[in-house]
Amino acid sequence: MSVFKALSDENRVRVLAVLIDSGELCVCQITELLALAPSTVSKHLSILAGAGLVAWRKKGRWVHYRPVEGADEVAREVYGLLGRTLGDDATVMQDVKVLKQILKTDPEELCQMQKAR
């Protein structure tokens, strides 16, 4: 049931789609992409992690999220379904384009910019 809850929000689907496409992103990069409050992004990521759809690792003060390596059958099906159905979605295509620009900025600088807002 937690997988369905995780996929019931457009922002969580967007995050999962870009993670599948990109591999791994820092929380500040995801926050910049979604243009949401860091606490809201953290809640979305927590729900995705609780559903077994993403994994995280901490590197210093940075937390990075990625699709689960060796994911269970349900997660693999979700990844495949998103890849097949969202490849030409306008929002996802825009997210991929915006993410390319975000990735040009150092995560520490990005985090500082976000704190200054």
C-alpha angles and dihedrals in degrees: 000000000000091000090059091048090050092052094045093084122071093216092055091049089050091051093048092047093053092044090053088049098041104031101220136015136181117241090246090057091050090046091052092048095050094038090219133131113279091241091055092049090049091053091051091049091048091054092049091049092047089054091053093244098116136028128205139206131192119226110182106307093338124096117204126196128202140162111281114270110227089013120190121257095268093052092047089052091050092050090050093046093050092047092052098042105034100043092100098030110130094223094050092046089051090047091053090050093048091045091058088060093045091052090059089068120079109249092233091053090046091052091050091050090051092050090051092057 
